[in-house]
Amino acid sequence: MQTPDRNSLLRELKNHLLFLKDAGYSEIPCESDLFTDSVSPSNSSPIKIMTDNKKANSLIEVREELGVCTRCKLSQERKNIVFGSGNPKADLVFVGEGPGADEDEQGLPFVGRAGKKLTEIIEKGMHLDREKDTYICNIVKCRPPGNRDPEKEEIAACNPFLIQQLKAIQPRVVVALGKPAASTLLGRNVPITKERGTWHDYEGFKLMLTLHPAYLLRAYTIENRKAVQSDMKKVLKELGLPLPSLFLVNVLNIMKMMLIAM
C-alpha cells in the first residue's frame, strides 16, 4: 500500500477538522496531557468535547470507523474521502451519487456546478439554509474515475456507512438525488424520470425521489425545473414547513439584482 504524502495527510486533517466543526465541536479532544513537563497538574484542566447531542457523537464514530478507507478500488485514485457536510441533527438529508472532481479536491460534497444548483434549490427554492437545515452525502465516499457510475462492489463497500450516517442523524426526510442514489437506496433499478416525486421507505426513513442537479444542468427545461420544484414542495409539506410563494421568490430575486446593480 502506498504511503500517503504530506499534502494528502494535511488535506485529510483539514477535512476531518471541518467535519468536527460541522458536528458541533469547538475544541479538539485529547486523551493525554500534551504538556506534562511544563504545566503542573494544579494549573491544568482537562480538554472537553464541546457538544451536547448524541447524534453528533455517533456521526463522529461513523467517520472514525470509516477511517482512511481502502475497502474498494476507488481509494486508489482519490485525493480525499468525501464523508458529508451540514447539520448533524438535520431533519432533511440529501443523498447523491458520488463525488466529482471538485468534491474530490476539497473533500466536501456538492461543491461543483451541480452543488451550486443544489444550493440554489435549497436556499432559493425551499428557503432553507444549506449548512444549518440540511445534511448532504453520497452513496459512495470516493470519486469514481471519470465520474462514471459507481459499481456494485463500490456501493456495497460504502452502503453500511451511509446507513449508519442516516441512523446517526435521524432525519425526518431523505431525498435521493438521481437514478443511482434512488436505485441504491431502494435496492432495484429505478426509472427516475417516471418515479420522481414519489414517497418510499428506506430503513424506516421517508424517502423522496427527485432528479439530480447535474441532470437539471444538462436538461434545463421548464418541465424538469417544475418537476423538482413540485418534489421539494412535497418535502416541505412533510416537514411541516411553509411553502415558498412564487411571488415572494420573484420579488426577492428582483431586489437582489437591484442591490447588485447599485
ZAMARGU-4260 file (C-alpha; in steps of 0.2 Angstrom, whole numbers, plus 5000, padded with zeros to 4 digits):
<rodrens>
0) 5000/5000/5000 | 5007/5017/4995 | 5011/5029/5010 | 5001/5045/5009 | 5012/5060/5006
5) 5012/5076/5017 | 5000/5086/5007 | 4987/5071/5007 | 4989/5070/5025 | 4986/5088/5028
10) 4971/5088/5017 | 4964/5073/5027 | 4967/5083/5043 | 4959/5099/5036 | 4943/5089/5031
15) 4942/5080/5047 | 4943/5097/5057 | 4929/5104/5046 | 4919/5088/5049 | 4921/5091/5068
20) 4916/5109/5066 | 4900/5104/5057 | 4897/5091/5071 | 4897/5104/5084 | 4915/5103/5091
25) 4923/5119/5096 | 4938/5111/5104 | 4949/5096/5100 | 4948/5081/5112 | 4964/5075/5119
30) 4966/5059/5129 | 4983/5064/5137 | 4991/5079/5144 | 5002/5087/5130 | 5012/5097/5142
35) 5016/5086/5157 | 5034/5093/5159 | 5029/5112/5158 | 5012/5113/5166 | 5008/5107/5184
40) 4993/5097/5187 | 4985/5110/5198 | 4985/5123/5184 | 4980/5111/5171 | 4962/5107/5166
45) 4955/5093/5155 | 4951/5096/5137 | 4932/5093/5135 | 4922/5089/5119 | 4910/5104/5117
50) 4895/5096/5111 | 4878/5091/5119 | 4870/5080/5107 | 4872/5061/5104 | 4868/5062/5086
55) 4884/5072/5083 | 4894/5060/5093 | 4888/5044/5084 | 4891/5053/5067 | 4909/5056/5073
60) 4910/5037/5077 | 4904/5033/5060 | 4918/5044/5052 | 4931/5036/5063 | 4925/5019/5059
65) 4927/5023/5040 | 4945/5029/5043 | 4957/5031/5029 | 4946/5019/5019 | 4954/5006/5007
70) 4938/4994/5006 | 4936/4996/4987 | 4947/5001/4972 | 4940/5019/4972 | 4953/5023/4986
75) 4967/5020/4974 | 4964/5036/4964 | 4955/5048/4976 | 4963/5063/4984 | 4950/5065/4998
80) 4936/5055/5006 | 4920/5065/5005 | 4911/5059/5020 | 4897/5073/5021 | 4893/5090/5027
85) 4880/5100/5035 | 4870/5099/5051 | 4872/5083/5060 | 4854/5085/5068 | 4846/5090/5051
90) 4828/5084/5048 | 4832/5084/5029 | 4846/5074/5021 | 4851/5074/5003 | 4859/5059/4996
95) 4869/5060/4979 | 4878/5048/4968 | 4897/5051/4972 | 4910/5065/4972 | 4916/5073/4957
100) 4932/5082/4953 | 4929/5097/4964 | 4922/5087/4978 | 4937/5075/4977 | 4949/5091/4978
105) 4940/5099/4993 | 4934/5084/5002 | 4916/5091/5003 | 4900/5085/4994 | 4892/5095/4981
110) 4903/5110/4979 | 4905/5110/4959 | 4892/5116/4947 | 4879/5103/4952 | 4882/5108/4970
115) 4879/5126/4966 | 4862/5121/4958 | 4858/5110/4974 | 4862/5125/4985 | 4850/5136/4974
120) 4836/5123/4975 | 4838/5123/4994 | 4841/5141/4998 | 4831/5150/4984 | 4818/5136/4980
125) 4815/5130/4998 | 4820/5145/5008 | 4831/5134/5019 | 4850/5136/5024 | 4860/5123/5016
130) 4873/5121/5031 | 4860/5124/5045 | 4845/5115/5039 | 4851/5100/5029 | 4865/5087/5028
135) 4872/5081/5012 | 4881/5065/5007 | 4883/5052/4994 | 4881/5033/4991 | 4900/5032/4989
140) 4913/5042/4998 | 4927/5042/4985 | 4926/5049/4967 | 4923/5036/4953 | 4936/5039/4939
145) 4930/5049/4925 | 4914/5052/4935 | 4907/5036/4930 | 4893/5027/4939 | 4898/5018/4955
150) 4900/4999/4953 | 4891/4987/4963 | 4906/4982/4974 | 4910/5000/4977 | 4892/5004/4983
155) 4892/4988/4993 | 4908/4994/5002 | 4900/5011/5006 | 4882/5007/5010 | 4884/5001/5028
160) 4892/5018/5032 | 4878/5028/5023 | 4865/5018/5033 | 4874/5022/5049 | 4876/5040/5044
165) 4857/5041/5042 | 4854/5032/5058 | 4865/5044/5067 | 4857/5059/5060 | 4839/5053/5061
170) 4832/5064/5048 | 4813/5065/5045 | 4815/5065/5026 | 4829/5058/5015 | 4829/5065/4997
175) 4838/5053/4984 | 4846/5064/4970 | 4845/5055/4954 | 4844/5037/4947 | 4860/5029/4955
180) 4856/5036/4973 | 4837/5031/4971 | 4842/5013/4964 | 4854/5010/4978 | 4843/5015/4992
185) 4828/5005/4985 | 4838/4990/4980 | 4831/4990/4962 | 4833/4998/4946 | 4823/5015/4947
190) 4817/5024/4931 | 4820/5041/4940 | 4810/5051/4927 | 4795/5041/4930 | 4796/5038/4949
195) 4802/5055/4954 | 4790/5064/4966 | 4785/5048/4974 | 4787/5043/4993 | 4796/5027/4998
200) 4803/5019/5014 | 4821/5017/5017 | 4827/5009/5033 | 4812/5017/5042 | 4815/5034/5034
205) 4803/5043/5022 | 4812/5044/5006 | 4808/5056/4991 | 4815/5053/4974 | 4820/5068/4963
210) 4831/5072/4948 | 4849/5075/4951 | 4855/5093/4950 | 4868/5088/4936 | 4854/5081/4926
215) 4845/5098/4928 | 4860/5107/4921 | 4861/5095/4906 | 4842/5096/4903 | 4837/5113/4910
220) 4819/5113/4904 | 4804/5121/4912 | 4797/5104/4914 | 4811/5097/4923 | 4813/5113/4934
225) 4794/5112/4938 | 4796/5094/4942 | 4810/5097/4955 | 4800/5111/4962 | 4785/5100/4965
230) 4796/5087/4973 | 4803/5099/4985 | 4786/5106/4990 | 4781/5089/4995 | 4796/5088/5006
235) 4792/5105/5014 | 4775/5099/5017 | 4780/5083/5025 | 4792/5093/5036 | 4778/5105/5041
240) 4787/5120/5034 | 4779/5134/5024 | 4778/5133/5005 | 4788/5147/4996 | 4777/5160/4987
245) 4781/5161/4969 | 4778/5180/4970 | 4789/5182/4985 | 4803/5172/4976 | 4802/5184/4961
250) 4802/5199/4972 | 4817/5193/4982 | 4826/5190/4965 | 4822/5207/4959 | 4828/5215/4975
255) 4844/5205/4974 | 4848/5211/4956 | 4844/5229/4961 | 4857/5228/4975 | 4870/5220/4964
260) 4867/5234/4951 | 4869/5248/4965
</rodrens>
